[in-house]
């Protein structure tokens, strides 16, 4: 108990002093997580809208596959991407392995199904009369899509927040594809794992506190967004 309390107090002092090593680790984590989430949103939201909005053959199978991918272990994705970007892989000439780009690729694969599935669920709940009314009033397909997305915005924003929370807290992909290089590919989770193995708990606890603060901040933003939108 004393060890935990001492580590916690030392971690707070480390955060308060804005330790350079801590700052770099947090910056790398936020950068790769934000970029992968942005790309997943650009890909997943339109894909989810098209799957939910348009009937097509095999639609149920596509949704089933997406739901299955939600449970994909991060180490499986890391192994899959590693096989493609390693020196003997198809994309080995691009020297992507053990870079931030490799982490972003892996994280993007991890969360695109999350954003897509949540978007499908959000849009599927919208009453069909919205679409019919918009078309009756002369709206084109693009305008109708914007109306539906606006009505489903809470679910879509929730998908982005869940996706961001998933990647910023994952460790398998970052470790396998990033290599945990200090000052370059070391994220909060990989640094916590490393410091734990070394028996150094202060930095691990400090990073854990920052990670919880980021998650809490994202949820506060989402609740604020919901409250402002409903006023």
Backbone torsions as a table, in degrees:
resi	resn	phi	psi	omega
1	UNK	NA	-40.3	178.9
2	UNK	-64.4	-37.9	179.2
3	UNK	-62.3	-43.5	-179.6
4	UNK	-65.9	-43.5	-179.4
5	UNK	-65.5	-44.1	178.9
6	UNK	-64.1	-40.8	178.9
7	UNK	-65.3	-38.4	-179.5
8	UNK	-66.2	-44.8	179.6
9	UNK	-66.3	-40.3	177.8
10	UNK	-66.4	-35.3	178.4
11	UNK	-66.1	-40.3	177.3
12	UNK	-62.7	-40.4	177.1
13	UNK	-65.4	-36.9	178.7
14	UNK	-64.7	-41.8	178.3
15	UNK	-67.6	-43.0	-178.1
16	UNK	-63.4	-34.4	-179.1
17	UNK	-82.0	-3.4	-178.8
18	UNK	52.8	62.1	179.8
19	UNK	-57.8	129.7	-176.7
20	UNK	-57.0	-43.5	179.7
21	UNK	-63.5	-43.9	177.6
22	UNK	-60.8	-42.7	-178.1
23	UNK	-63.2	-42.6	179.7
24	UNK	-64.5	-42.7	-179.9
25	UNK	-62.0	-44.4	179.4
26	UNK	-64.6	-41.5	179.4
27	UNK	-61.7	-43.6	178.8
28	UNK	-62.5	-44.8	179.7
29	UNK	-60.2	-48.6	-179.1
30	UNK	-64.9	-38.1	-178.3
31	UNK	-64.2	-55.0	-176.5
32	UNK	-66.9	-36.1	179.8
33	UNK	-68.7	-41.3	-179.6
34	UNK	-66.4	-43.1	-178.9
35	UNK	-66.5	-45.2	179.9
36	UNK	-64.5	-37.4	178.0
37	UNK	-68.0	-39.7	177.8
38	UNK	-61.8	-46.8	179.6
39	UNK	-64.2	-41.6	178.8
40	UNK	-62.3	-37.0	177.6
41	UNK	-67.2	-42.6	179.8
42	UNK	-63.0	-36.3	-179.5
43	UNK	-86.5	-46.3	-170.8
44	UNK	-73.3	-37.3	-177.9
45	UNK	-66.2	-50.7	176.0
46	UNK	-61.5	-39.1	179.3
47	UNK	-63.5	-44.4	178.0
48	UNK	-63.1	-39.0	178.8
49	UNK	-63.6	-46.6	-178.6
50	UNK	-64.2	-40.6	179.7
51	UNK	-65.8	-40.5	-178.4
52	UNK	-77.0	-33.2	-170.7
53	UNK	-85.4	-33.3	-173.9
54	UNK	-112.1	129.4	174.1
55	UNK	-76.5	137.8	177.4
56	UNK	-155.2	164.6	-178.1
57	UNK	-71.5	132.7	179.8
58	UNK	84.5	13.2	-178.0
59	UNK	-60.8	-44.0	-179.3
60	UNK	-63.5	-36.8	178.8
61	UNK	-66.2	-41.6	179.3
62	UNK	-61.2	-44.5	179.6
63	UNK	-64.5	-38.9	177.8
64	UNK	-63.1	-42.6	178.1
65	UNK	-63.1	-43.4	179.2
66	UNK	-62.7	-41.5	178.2
67	UNK	-64.8	-35.5	177.4
68	UNK	-66.5	-38.9	-178.7
69	UNK	-67.7	-17.2	177.8
70	UNK	-63.7	-27.2	-178.6
71	UNK	-98.1	12.4	-178.6
72	UNK	-65.6	122.7	178.0
73	UNK	-64.2	143.6	-178.3
74	UNK	-65.0	-32.0	-179.7
75	UNK	-68.1	-30.6	177.2
76	UNK	-67.3	-43.9	177.2
77	UNK	-63.5	-43.0	178.0
78	UNK	-59.1	-42.8	179.5
79	UNK	-66.3	-40.9	-179.8
80	UNK	-63.5	-48.7	-179.6
81	UNK	-67.1	-38.7	178.9
82	UNK	-57.3	-40.8	-179.3
83	UNK	-62.9	-28.1	-177.8
84	UNK	-88.3	-32.5	-172.7
85	UNK	-106.0	-2.2	175.4
86	UNK	-68.1	169.4	-175.9
87	UNK	-58.0	-32.3	179.6
88	UNK	-91.6	0.9	-179.4
89	UNK	-84.0	175.1	-178.0
90	UNK	-62.2	-39.0	-177.5
91	UNK	-104.3	23.7	-178.4
92	UNK	-62.8	-27.9	-178.2
93	UNK	-66.8	-17.5	-177.7
94	UNK	-85.0	-5.1	178.4
95	UNK	52.5	50.9	-178.1
96	UNK	-89.0	-24.7	-174.6
97	UNK	-64.1	139.7	-178.7
98	UNK	62.9	39.9	174.3
99	UNK	-130.1	167.3	176.6
100	UNK	-65.1	-31.9	178.3
101	UNK	-62.1	-37.9	178.7
102	UNK	-64.6	-41.8	177.7
103	UNK	-62.1	-44.2	-179.2
104	UNK	-61.3	-42.2	178.9
105	UNK	-60.7	-47.7	-179.8
106	UNK	-64.0	-43.9	179.4
107	UNK	-65.6	-36.6	178.8
108	UNK	-61.8	-43.9	177.5
109	UNK	-62.9	-35.2	-179.3
110	UNK	-66.0	-40.9	-169.7
111	UNK	-105.0	-9.8	175.4
112	UNK	-58.3	-44.0	175.8
113	UNK	-60.6	-33.1	179.1
114	UNK	-65.4	-50.7	-179.4
115	UNK	-62.9	-43.7	-178.9
116	UNK	-62.7	-47.1	-177.8
117	UNK	-65.4	-44.0	178.4
118	UNK	-64.5	-37.4	177.9
119	UNK	-65.6	-42.1	177.0
120	UNK	-59.6	-45.5	-179.3
121	UNK	-63.6	-41.3	-178.3
122	UNK	-66.9	-43.6	-177.4
123	UNK	-73.5	-33.8	-179.9
124	UNK	-64.7	-23.2	179.9
125	UNK	-81.0	-13.4	-178.8
126	UNK	-73.8	132.5	-179.4
127	UNK	-59.8	135.0	179.8
128	UNK	-59.2	-23.2	-178.5
129	UNK	-66.5	-24.5	175.8
130	UNK	-60.5	-47.8	-179.2
131	UNK	-64.8	-45.3	-178.5
132	UNK	-65.6	-39.9	178.9
133	UNK	-65.0	-43.5	179.9
134	UNK	-62.1	-43.7	179.5
135	UNK	-66.5	-37.0	179.1
136	UNK	-65.2	-35.2	-179.3
137	UNK	-81.7	3.6	173.9
138	UNK	99.5	7.4	179.3
139	UNK	-72.3	141.2	175.5
140	UNK	-81.3	-177.9	-175.9
141	UNK	-62.8	-41.6	-179.0
142	UNK	-65.4	-44.4	179.2
143	UNK	-64.5	-38.8	177.5
144	UNK	-64.0	-40.2	178.1
145	UNK	-62.5	-41.1	179.0
146	UNK	-63.5	-39.5	178.9
147	UNK	-63.2	-45.0	-179.1
148	UNK	-66.0	-42.6	179.1
149	UNK	-63.8	-37.7	178.2
150	UNK	-62.4	-40.6	178.7
151	UNK	-69.2	-27.9	-177.9
152	UNK	-99.4	15.0	-170.9
153	UNK	-61.8	-33.5	-179.3
154	UNK	-63.6	-45.1	178.6
155	UNK	-66.0	-36.6	-179.6
156	UNK	-69.4	-44.1	177.4
157	UNK	-63.4	-38.0	177.5
158	UNK	-61.7	-37.4	179.0
159	UNK	-64.2	-38.1	179.1
160	UNK	-66.9	-41.9	-179.4
161	UNK	-66.7	-42.2	178.0
162	UNK	-63.4	-42.2	179.8
163	UNK	-63.1	-44.2	179.2
164	UNK	-63.1	-43.4	178.1
165	UNK	-62.9	-32.9	179.5
166	UNK	-67.9	-44.4	-174.9
167	UNK	-79.1	-33.6	-177.8
168	UNK	-72.0	-19.0	-179.0
169	UNK	-103.4	-1.1	-177.5
170	UNK	-84.1	156.3	-176.6
171	UNK	-127.3	-30.4	-174.9
172	UNK	-62.0	-50.6	-178.7
173	UNK	-64.8	-45.5	-178.3
174	UNK	-62.1	-38.3	-178.4
175	UNK	-72.5	-45.1	-174.7
176	UNK	-74.1	-38.0	-175.1
177	UNK	-98.5	-25.8	-178.8
178	UNK	-94.3	-28.8	178.1
179	UNK	79.9	-0.8	175.6
180	UNK	59.5	40.4	179.8
181	UNK	-76.8	127.8	-176.6
182	UNK	-60.9	128.8	177.2
183	UNK	78.9	1.1	-176.7
184	UNK	-134.1	-54.3	-179.3
185	UNK	-123.7	9.5	179.9
186	UNK	-80.0	116.5	179.2
187	UNK	-99.8	176.8	-178.4
188	UNK	-61.9	-43.0	-176.9
189	UNK	-71.8	-40.8	179.6
190	UNK	-69.4	-35.4	177.1
191	UNK	-66.6	-39.3	177.6
192	UNK	-62.2	-42.2	179.3
193	UNK	-64.5	-41.4	-179.7
194	UNK	-65.6	-47.3	-178.3
195	UNK	-65.0	-34.5	176.8
196	UNK	-63.7	-43.2	178.9
197	UNK	-63.1	-32.4	-180.0
198	UNK	-81.2	-10.7	-177.5
199	UNK	82.8	11.9	179.0
200	UNK	-98.2	102.6	-172.4
201	UNK	-90.5	-19.4	-173.3
202	UNK	-63.3	-52.4	-180.0
203	UNK	-64.2	-37.7	178.6
204	UNK	-61.3	-46.2	179.6
205	UNK	-65.0	-40.3	179.0
206	UNK	-62.0	-44.4	178.4
207	UNK	-66.1	-36.7	176.6
208	UNK	-63.0	-40.4	177.8
209	UNK	-64.0	-44.3	179.1
210	UNK	-62.5	-41.5	179.9
211	UNK	-61.3	-43.1	177.2
212	UNK	-66.0	-37.0	178.5
213	UNK	-65.0	-40.2	178.2
214	UNK	-64.4	-45.0	178.9
215	UNK	-62.5	-43.2	178.4
216	UNK	-63.4	-41.7	179.3
217	UNK	-62.3	-40.0	178.6
218	UNK	-64.1	-40.3	179.3
219	UNK	-70.4	-36.1	175.7
220	UNK	-63.3	-42.4	178.2
221	UNK	-61.0	-43.4	-178.8
222	UNK	-64.2	-43.0	178.5
223	UNK	-65.7	-38.0	176.6
224	UNK	-64.1	-41.9	178.3
225	UNK	-61.9	-43.3	177.7
226	UNK	-62.4	-44.0	-178.9
227	UNK	-64.6	-42.4	-180.0
228	UNK	-67.2	-37.8	-177.9
229	UNK	-70.1	-24.8	-176.5
230	UNK	-93.1	-7.3	179.0
231	UNK	-72.4	NA	NA
